[in-house]
């Protein structure tokens, strides 16, 4: 009898140990499963395809359908690539990421009728880079889109080898930057046929912008509007055929222009108001409604290498020669 009680007690002890052990095993299993799912959901490289599906993991062999679907499954500082030509939808970016339209393999398109093509709003303090890179994209407003790229918050935004056009809903801007500080880099890009300006800079704290090999043309407003807290450099570019102005600096806005052709703008080729500053070197300002209108400061380097000629109306104000430092 004593032995029987001892065995029963022993077996009951094993059962209690099992009861205490099993929940821990279950928790570990759930955690491992969740971690595995999270790792899969946050890949560093994802893909989209015209024949993809957003329920997929966005892998190369099981791509997603839209940029919005892929971005939720891409890790911070990761990259979304395009496998084939297609329209991949408007997207809001809230973390550091690269979106590559993969020209040659695909050339990804965003059709943004009645909305913004890309919103950038990175506020997470854990995201130390706060950097967005957009390459080889065609961003089409469909005739009534609002803004091609709307920059609300980010440390750095880089736009390369892309097209932004057809944003004719109000305000109809190609790139609108209203950040509280940061950097904007645009190269090899065409911004055209929009209701407002190609580039509208209205930050609340200093934003520096560098543009190279860009074409800002056929917009209803200006090629570049640089408002307060803005420093823009543009080089080796064309600003032409805009209904209003070519280069426009207002308030504390500054535009430095080198080797830029500013032509056939319906208003003024180069205009400053409210104390804005534009510095010109190697510029060709021709066939505009007015060559320049100086309501702030327009500097030309000495000896001047600028050609201001063939504009319809009389220039307003005078140019101020400055020496190189």
Long-range contacts (C-beta under 8 A, 24 or more apart in sequence): 40-73, 41-72, 41-73, 42-73, 42-74, 42-75, 42-78, 43-73, 43-74, 43-75, 43-78, 44-74, 44-75, 44-77, 44-78, 44-79, 45-74, 45-78, 45-79, 45-81, 46-70, 46-73, 46-74, 46-78, 46-79, 46-80, 46-81, 47-80, 47-81, 47-82, 47-83, 48-80, 48-81, 48-82, 48-83, 48-86, 48-88, 48-108, 49-82, 49-83, 49-84, 49-86, 50-84, 50-85, 50-86, 50-87, 51-84, 52-83, 66-91, 67-91, 67-99, 67-108, 67-110, 68-92, 71-97, 76-127, 77-129, 82-106, 82-107, 82-108, 82-136, 85-109, 87-111, 90-115, 90-116, 90-117, 90-118, 90-119, 91-118, 91-119, 92-118, 92-119, 92-120, 92-121, 93-118, 93-119, 93-120, 93-121, 93-122, 93-132, 94-121, 94-122, 94-123, 94-124, 95-122, 95-124, 95-127, 96-122, 96-127, 96-129, 96-130, 96-131, 96-132, 97-132, 97-133, 98-132, 98-133, 98-134, 98-135, 99-132, 99-133, 99-134, 99-135, 99-137, 100-133, 100-135, 100-136, 101-135, 101-136, 101-137, 101-138, 101-162, 102-136, 103-136, 103-161, 107-136, 107-137, 107-138, 108-136, 108-137, 108-138, 109-137, 109-138, 109-139, 109-140, 110-137, 110-138, 110-139, 110-140, 111-140, 111-142, 112-139, 112-140, 112-141, 112-142, 112-145, 112-146, 112-148, 112-167, 113-141, 113-142, 113-143, 113-144, 113-145, 114-142, 114-144, 114-145, 114-146, 114-169, 115-145, 115-146, 116-145, 116-146, 116-147, 116-148, 116-149, 116-150, 117-141, 117-145, 117-147, 117-148, 117-149, 117-164, 117-167, 118-148, 118-149, 118-150, 119-150, 119-152, 120-149, 120-150, 120-151, 120-152, 120-153, 120-154, 120-157, 121-152, 121-153, 121-154, 122-153, 122-154, 122-155, 123-153, 129-155, 129-156, 130-154, 130-155, 130-156, 130-182, 131-155, 131-156, 131-157, 131-158, 132-156, 132-157, 132-158, 133-158, 133-160, 134-158, 134-159, 134-160, 134-162, 135-159, 135-160, 135-161, 135-162, 136-160, 136-161, 136-162, 137-162, 137-163, 138-162, 138-163, 139-163, 139-164, 139-165, 140-165, 140-166, 141-165, 141-166, 141-167, 141-168, 141-169, 141-172, 141-194, 142-166, 143-168, 144-168, 144-169, 145-169, 145-172, 146-170, 146-171, 146-172, 146-173, 147-171, 147-172, 147-173, 147-174, 147-175, 147-176, 148-173, 148-174, 148-175, 148-191, 148-194, 149-174, 149-175, 149-176, 150-176, 151-175, 151-176, 151-177, 151-178, 151-179, 151-182, 151-184, 152-178, 152-179, 153-179, 153-180, 153-182, 154-179, 154-182, 155-182, 155-183, 156-182, 156-183, 156-184, 156-185, 157-182, 157-183, 157-184, 157-185, 158-185, 158-186, 159-184, 159-185, 159-186, 159-187, 159-189, 160-186, 160-187, 160-188, 160-189, 161-187, 161-188, 161-189, 162-188, 162-189, 162-190, 163-189, 163-190, 163-191, 163-192, 164-189, 164-190, 164-191, 164-192, 164-194, 164-198, 165-190, 165-191, 165-192, 165-193, 165-194, 166-193, 166-194, 167-194, 167-195, 167-196, 168-193, 168-194, 168-195, 169-195, 170-195, 171-195, 171-196, 171-200, 172-196, 172-220, 173-197, 173-198, 173-200, 174-198, 174-199, 174-200, 174-216, 174-219, 175-199, 175-200, 176-200, 176-202, 177-201, 177-202, 177-203, 177-207, 177-209, 178-202, 178-203, 178-204, 179-203, 179-204, 179-205, 179-207, 180-204, 180-205, 181-205, 181-206, 181-207, 182-207, 183-207, 183-208, 183-209, 183-210, 184-208, 184-209, 184-210, 185-209, 185-210, 185-211, 186-210, 186-211, 186-212, 186-214, 187-211, 187-212, 187-213, 187-214, 188-212, 188-213, 188-214, 189-213, 189-214, 189-215, 190-214, 190-215, 190-216, 190-217, 191-215, 191-216, 191-217, 191-219, 192-216, 192-217, 192-218, 192-219, 193-218, 193-219, 194-219, 194-220, 194-221, 195-219, 195-220, 195-221, 196-220, 196-221, 197-221, 197-222, 197-223, 197-224, 197-225, 197-248, 198-222, 198-223, 198-224, 198-242, 199-223, 199-224, 199-225, 199-232, 200-225, 201-225, 201-226, 201-227, 201-230, 201-232, 201-253, 202-227, 202-228, 202-230, 203-227, 203-228, 203-229, 203-230, 204-229, 205-229, 206-230, 206-231, 207-231, 208-232, 208-233, 209-233, 210-234, 211-235, 211-237, 212-236, 212-237, 213-237, 214-238, 215-240, 216-240, 216-242, 217-241, 217-242, 218-242, 219-243, 220-244, 221-245, 222-246, 222-247, 222-248, 222-267, 223-247, 223-248, 223-262, 223-265, 224-248, 224-255, 225-250, 225-253, 226-250, 226-253, 226-254, 226-255, 226-276, 227-251, 227-253, 228-252, 228-253, 229-253, 230-254, 231-256, 232-256, 233-257, 233-258, 234-258, 234-260, 235-259, 235-260, 236-260, 237-261, 238-263, 239-263, 239-265, 240-264, 240-265, 241-265, 242-266, 242-267, 243-267, 245-269, 245-270, 245-271, 246-270, 246-271, 246-285, 246-288, 247-271, 247-278, 248-272, 248-273, 248-276, 249-273, 249-276, 249-277, 249-278, 249-296, 250-274, 250-275, 250-276, 250-296, 251-275, 251-276, 252-276, 253-277, 254-278, 254-279, 255-279, 257-281, 257-283, 258-282, 258-283, 259-283, 260-284, 261-286, 262-286, 262-288, 263-287, 263-288, 264-288, 265-289, 268-292, 268-293, 268-316, 269-308, 269-311, 270-298, 271-295, 272-296, 272-297, 272-298, 279-322, 280-306, 280-319, 281-305, 281-306, 282-306, 283-307, 283-308, 285-309, 285-311, 286-310, 286-311, 287-311, 287-312, 288-312, 289-313, 290-314, 290-315, 290-316, 291-315, 292-316, 292-317, 292-319, 293-317, 294-318, 294-319
